[in-house]
Amino acid sequence: MTLPTASPPEPPAPQDGRLETGDVSLTMRRTGNSERYILQAAALRRRQLRAAVLYGSSRSWRQRQALWPAALAGIILVAVIVAAVAVTGAFKRQQQITQEEQQRQQPAVVESS
């Protein structure tokens, strides 16, 4: 006497017409390779569209690059360059003032001898 084999229960059909992830894998087990590829492509496209809606034109939140570290580094670089120019200008100005004072004192030293 042979017992009848029980087939897996059929999943309930969704109300909005879309397949759930468990339903897709069950459906894909029953289909041929070409249909499986079509279902996989449709699932991939659905994920891509969802990512585009959720995360904008950057396609995915994982690929979004933070701009603030580069902007901060640029601001710091500009501040260092401006400080270097200011220190160089102040140093040259101080040398010029020192030379003028030495020239004023030199004739006074010559006249007193």
Secondary structure as UniProt FT lines:
FT   TURN            15..16
FT   HELIX           21..30
FT   HELIX           33..55
FT   HELIX           56..58
FT   HELIX           61..63
FT   HELIX           68..112
//
